């Protein structure tokens, strides 16, 4: 069944621009579907479990995440 999910644009994602290299979007994900191994690492997304709430989109200061209809 199609639904909404978040997708990250790896060309826009620069964790070094987030405070202390910690992804703001990962912290904002209320479902904890965005993981960051270490500060300054590119966060890993789990789009198949994404519910499309948009919390990460609103939190990302670099506009590197968007919600798409699947």
Backbone as a chain_set.jsonl record, in Angstrom:
{"seq": "XXXXXXXXXXXXXXXXXXXXXXXXXXXXXXXXXXXXXXXXXXXXXXXXXXXXXXXXXXXXXXXXXXXXXX", "coords": {"N": [[0.845, -1.169, 0.0], [0.683, 2.148, -0.936], [2.287, 4.967, 0.562], [3.378, 7.773, 2.545], [6.778, 8.813, 2.866], [9.963, 9.701, 4.259], [12.728, 11.01, 2.509], [16.213, 11.373, 2.132], [18.405, 13.786, 0.805], [21.503, 13.141, -0.173], [23.393, 14.935, -1.073], [22.781, 17.336, 0.031], [22.868, 16.913, 2.724], [24.785, 17.605, 5.476], [26.242, 16.843, 8.166], [28.224, 18.1, 9.64], [27.513, 20.697, 9.752], [25.522, 20.814, 11.568], [24.837, 21.275, 15.073], [27.627, 20.448, 16.877], [27.995, 18.291, 15.203], [25.873, 16.594, 15.385], [23.045, 15.194, 14.091], [20.239, 17.099, 13.609], [17.756, 16.416, 12.6], [17.627, 13.67, 13.131], [17.401, 13.701, 15.89], [14.925, 14.844, 16.086], [13.142, 13.004, 15.094], [10.387, 11.394, 16.032], [9.809, 8.745, 15.971], [12.172, 7.469, 16.039], [13.617, 6.644, 13.734], [15.775, 7.475, 12.377], [19.129, 7.093, 12.425], [22.337, 7.814, 13.761], [25.556, 6.898, 13.673], [27.961, 8.003, 14.804], [28.867, 11.332, 15.909], [29.036, 13.726, 13.3], [28.87, 11.818, 11.299], [27.095, 10.75, 8.372], [23.635, 10.511, 8.697], [21.678, 7.501, 9.0], [18.822, 6.411, 7.38], [15.635, 4.858, 7.787], [13.596, 4.296, 5.633], [11.494, 2.53, 4.937], [10.041, 2.043, 7.214], [9.143, 4.502, 7.846], [6.661, 6.865, 8.728], [5.882, 9.167, 7.592], [5.466, 11.58, 8.986], [6.796, 14.031, 9.029], [8.346, 15.358, 10.925], [11.164, 15.266, 10.888], [11.71, 16.623, 8.522], [10.866, 19.231, 9.052], [12.698, 19.829, 11.046], [15.275, 19.727, 9.924], [17.877, 21.847, 9.22], [19.117, 22.252, 6.814], [17.445, 21.595, 4.793], [17.526, 19.025, 3.694], [15.909, 16.848, 3.635], [12.936, 15.383, 2.44], [9.402, 14.766, 2.216], [7.887, 12.215, 0.452], [5.412, 10.85, -1.748], [4.77, 7.489, -1.933]], "CA": [[0.0, 0.0, 0.0], [1.509, 3.351, -0.992], [2.187, 5.904, 1.669], [4.382, 8.828, 2.554], [8.005, 8.527, 3.603], [11.019, 10.707, 4.157], [13.931, 10.682, 1.752], [17.287, 12.342, 2.35], [19.253, 14.131, -0.327], [22.858, 13.059, 0.388], [24.187, 16.083, -1.506], [22.443, 18.467, 0.899], [23.071, 16.524, 4.125], [26.134, 17.903, 5.956], [26.141, 16.854, 9.633], [29.196, 19.012, 10.245], [26.852, 21.994, 9.903], [24.627, 20.713, 12.731], [25.533, 21.531, 16.323], [28.536, 19.386, 17.323], [27.93, 17.183, 14.264], [24.745, 15.724, 15.71], [21.942, 15.453, 13.167], [19.051, 17.665, 14.24], [16.599, 15.646, 12.131], [17.614, 12.401, 13.87], [16.882, 13.991, 17.228], [13.522, 15.247, 15.98], [12.294, 11.881, 14.662], [9.691, 10.849, 17.2], [9.741, 7.285, 15.829], [13.568, 7.01, 16.143], [13.935, 5.923, 12.506], [17.002, 8.04, 11.818], [20.238, 6.748, 13.325], [23.637, 8.375, 13.441], [26.537, 6.096, 14.418], [28.819, 8.919, 15.559], [28.745, 12.715, 15.448], [29.616, 14.068, 11.998], [28.549, 10.786, 10.311], [25.823, 10.919, 7.664], [22.634, 9.674, 9.354], [21.072, 6.396, 8.262], [17.373, 6.487, 7.424], [14.89, 3.625, 7.6], [12.396, 4.811, 4.974], [10.381, 1.579, 4.849], [9.256, 2.146, 8.446], [8.741, 5.898, 8.0], [5.223, 7.099, 8.709], [5.637, 10.409, 6.865], [4.946, 12.644, 9.864], [7.44, 15.283, 8.656], [9.12, 15.971, 12.007], [12.553, 15.407, 10.447], [11.734, 17.645, 7.476], [10.771, 20.541, 9.717], [13.869, 20.046, 11.896], [16.539, 19.806, 9.176], [18.174, 23.234, 8.834], [19.684, 22.281, 5.459], [16.393, 21.184, 3.852], [18.059, 17.841, 3.025], [14.92, 15.77, 3.718], [11.608, 15.71, 1.938], [8.403, 13.714, 2.279], [7.397, 11.868, -0.894], [4.33, 9.86, -1.833], [5.29, 6.246, -2.529]], "C": [[0.897, 1.241, 0.0], [1.262, 4.253, 0.215], [3.249, 6.97, 1.536], [5.609, 8.336, 3.307], [9.039, 9.605, 3.347], [12.181, 10.153, 3.344], [14.954, 11.776, 1.981], [18.043, 12.555, 1.042], [20.689, 14.145, 0.201], [23.758, 14.219, -0.016], [23.918, 17.319, -0.648], [22.73, 18.184, 2.366], [24.54, 16.726, 4.506], [26.091, 17.993, 7.483], [27.13, 17.8, 10.316], [28.614, 20.411, 10.429], [25.814, 21.991, 11.023], [25.463, 20.89, 13.996], [26.317, 20.303, 16.78], [28.446, 18.137, 16.455], [26.786, 16.216, 14.502], [23.548, 16.144, 14.864], [20.683, 15.905, 13.921], [17.806, 16.866, 13.857], [16.497, 14.311, 12.869], [17.053, 12.601, 15.276], [15.394, 14.297, 17.192], [12.596, 14.099, 15.617], [11.672, 11.205, 15.879], [9.593, 9.329, 17.158], [11.127, 6.65, 15.884], [13.988, 6.173, 14.939], [15.169, 6.461, 11.797], [18.102, 7.797, 12.845], [21.521, 7.385, 12.818], [24.652, 7.644, 14.308], [27.378, 6.973, 15.348], [28.566, 10.339, 15.073], [29.548, 12.913, 14.159], [29.419, 12.987, 10.935], [27.227, 11.132, 9.635], [24.805, 9.999, 8.345], [22.067, 8.618, 8.416], [19.565, 6.484, 8.467], [16.775, 5.108, 7.206], [13.557, 3.987, 6.946], [11.229, 3.835, 4.928], [9.494, 1.622, 6.088], [8.726, 3.559, 8.679], [7.228, 6.047, 7.866], [4.862, 8.437, 8.06], [5.125, 11.554, 7.705], [5.556, 14.01, 9.555], [8.227, 15.965, 9.75], [10.563, 16.229, 11.576], [12.69, 16.506, 9.393], [11.732, 19.032, 8.099], [12.031, 20.852, 10.52], [15.158, 20.281, 11.12], [16.808, 21.24, 8.708], [18.688, 23.357, 7.4], [18.682, 21.887, 4.385], [16.842, 19.968, 3.022], [17.061, 16.675, 3.006], [13.605, 16.26, 3.15], [10.692, 14.502, 2.107], [7.896, 13.483, 0.866], [6.287, 10.84, -0.784], [4.898, 8.641, -2.542], [4.167, 5.439, -3.121]], "O": [[1.777, 1.365, 0.851], [0.175, 4.281, 0.791], [3.939, 7.051, 0.519], [5.508, 7.555, 4.253], [8.987, 10.321, 2.346], [12.56, 8.99, 3.476], [14.615, 12.959, 2.022], [18.283, 11.617, 0.282], [21.063, 15.056, 0.94], [24.779, 14.462, 0.627], [24.734, 18.24, -0.607], [22.826, 19.113, 3.168], [25.429, 16.097, 3.932], [25.924, 19.079, 8.037], [26.895, 18.244, 11.44], [29.162, 21.218, 11.18], [25.288, 23.042, 11.387], [26.674, 20.671, 13.975], [25.737, 19.248, 17.039], [28.779, 17.042, 16.91], [26.731, 15.145, 13.897], [23.101, 17.289, 14.914], [20.146, 15.178, 14.757], [16.912, 16.662, 14.679], [15.396, 13.868, 13.196], [16.314, 11.756, 15.783], [14.681, 14.037, 18.161], [11.385, 14.202, 15.811], [12.355, 10.533, 16.652], [9.327, 8.691, 18.177], [11.252, 5.429, 15.788], [14.627, 5.131, 15.087], [15.559, 5.958, 10.743], [18.011, 8.243, 13.988], [21.757, 7.483, 11.614], [24.619, 7.752, 15.533], [27.483, 6.698, 16.544], [28.1, 10.536, 13.951], [30.612, 12.321, 13.978], [29.766, 13.209, 9.775], [26.346, 11.733, 10.25], [25.09, 8.818, 8.547], [21.987, 8.816, 7.203], [19.091, 6.616, 9.595], [17.36, 4.281, 6.507], [12.517, 3.99, 7.604], [10.077, 4.266, 4.884], [8.315, 1.274, 6.016], [7.947, 3.785, 9.605], [6.603, 5.434, 7.001], [3.688, 8.8, 7.984], [4.417, 12.422, 7.194], [4.919, 15.038, 9.786], [8.738, 17.064, 9.532], [11.12, 17.288, 11.866], [13.681, 17.236, 9.381], [12.514, 19.899, 7.709], [12.396, 22.019, 10.663], [16.051, 20.971, 11.612], [16.057, 21.783, 7.898], [18.691, 24.451, 6.835], [19.02, 21.848, 3.202], [16.579, 19.886, 1.822], [17.344, 15.63, 2.42], [13.212, 17.409, 3.355], [11.151, 13.36, 2.137], [7.522, 14.424, 0.166], [6.239, 10.057, 0.165], [5.449, 8.758, -3.637], [4.404, 4.361, -3.668]]}, "num_chains": 1, "name": "protein.A"}
